[in-house]
C-alpha cells in the first residue's frame, strides 16, 4: 500500500519513508510512525510522518 492517503496511516504502523536528503536517490528508511505531520487527507508524494527514531519523511510503503 502506498502512503498517499492519510487515513491509511496510524501511529504505531511500520512504514518505509524517503528522507529529504534521500529524495534524489530514492533510498528508503524503515521505521514505526510516531506522528503524522501532513494535515490534508492525501498528498501525491506521500504523507509526511515522524518516525520513533525522529526521522521525518514521506511515506512510500505501508506494511500491513
C-alpha positions as a Markdown table, in Angstrom:
| # | Residue | x | y | z |
|---|---|---|---|---|
| 1 | Unk | 0.0 | 0.0 | 0.0 |
| 2 | Unk | 1.4 | 3.4 | -0.9 |
| 3 | Unk | 1.4 | 6.3 | 1.6 |
| 4 | Unk | -0.6 | 8.9 | -0.3 |
| 5 | Unk | -3.8 | 8.6 | 1.9 |
| 6 | Unk | -3.7 | 9.9 | 5.5 |
| 7 | Unk | -6.5 | 7.5 | 6.6 |
| 8 | Unk | -4.2 | 4.5 | 5.8 |
| 9 | Unk | -1.5 | 5.7 | 8.3 |
| 10 | Unk | -1.8 | 5.5 | 12.1 |
| 11 | Unk | 0.8 | 5.9 | 14.9 |
| 12 | Unk | 2.5 | 2.6 | 15.6 |
| 13 | Unk | 2.3 | 1.4 | 12.0 |
| 14 | Unk | 5.5 | 0.1 | 10.3 |
| 15 | Unk | 6.4 | 2.1 | 7.1 |
| 16 | Unk | 9.1 | 2.9 | 4.6 |
| 17 | Unk | 9.8 | 6.6 | 4.2 |
| 18 | Unk | 12.0 | 8.7 | 1.9 |
| 19 | Unk | 14.0 | 11.3 | 3.8 |
| 20 | Unk | 14.5 | 14.8 | 2.3 |
| 21 | Unk | 18.3 | 14.1 | 1.8 |
| 22 | Unk | 17.4 | 10.8 | 0.0 |
| 23 | Unk | 14.8 | 12.1 | -2.4 |
| 24 | Unk | 17.2 | 12.1 | -5.4 |
| 25 | Unk | 18.5 | 8.6 | -4.7 |
| 26 | Unk | 15.2 | 7.2 | -3.6 |
| 27 | Unk | 16.8 | 5.4 | -0.6 |
| 28 | Unk | 14.1 | 4.2 | 1.9 |
| 29 | Unk | 14.2 | 4.3 | 5.7 |
| 30 | Unk | 12.1 | 1.8 | 7.6 |
| 31 | Unk | 10.5 | 2.6 | 10.9 |
| 32 | Unk | 7.4 | 3.0 | 13.1 |
| 33 | Unk | 5.2 | 6.1 | 12.8 |
| 34 | Unk | 5.2 | 8.3 | 15.9 |
| 35 | Unk | 3.4 | 11.4 | 14.5 |
| 36 | Unk | 1.6 | 12.3 | 11.3 |
| 37 | Unk | 2.7 | 15.7 | 10.1 |
| 38 | Unk | 0.5 | 16.2 | 7.0 |
| 39 | Unk | -2.9 | 17.6 | 7.8 |
| 40 | Unk | -4.6 | 17.1 | 4.4 |
| 41 | Unk | -6.4 | 13.8 | 3.6 |
| 42 | Unk | -4.0 | 13.0 | 0.8 |
| 43 | Unk | -0.7 | 14.1 | -0.8 |
| 44 | Unk | 0.6 | 12.9 | -4.2 |
| 45 | Unk | 4.2 | 12.5 | -2.9 |
| 46 | Unk | 3.2 | 10.7 | 0.3 |
| 47 | Unk | 2.0 | 11.7 | 3.8 |
| 48 | Unk | 4.8 | 13.3 | 5.9 |
| 49 | Unk | 5.5 | 11.5 | 9.2 |
| 50 | Unk | 7.9 | 11.4 | 12.1 |
| 51 | Unk | 9.3 | 8.0 | 13.0 |
| 52 | Unk | 10.0 | 6.9 | 16.6 |
| 53 | Unk | 13.7 | 7.4 | 15.7 |
| 54 | Unk | 13.0 | 11.1 | 15.0 |
| 55 | Unk | 13.5 | 10.8 | 11.2 |
| 56 | Unk | 11.0 | 12.8 | 9.2 |
| 57 | Unk | 10.0 | 11.9 | 5.6 |
| 58 | Unk | 7.2 | 11.0 | 3.2 |
| 59 | Unk | 5.6 | 7.5 | 3.4 |
| 60 | Unk | 6.3 | 5.4 | 0.3 |
| 61 | Unk | 5.1 | 2.0 | 1.6 |
| 62 | Unk | 2.9 | 0.8 | 4.5 |
| 63 | Unk | 3.4 | -2.7 | 6.0 |
| 64 | Unk | 0.2 | -4.3 | 6.9 |
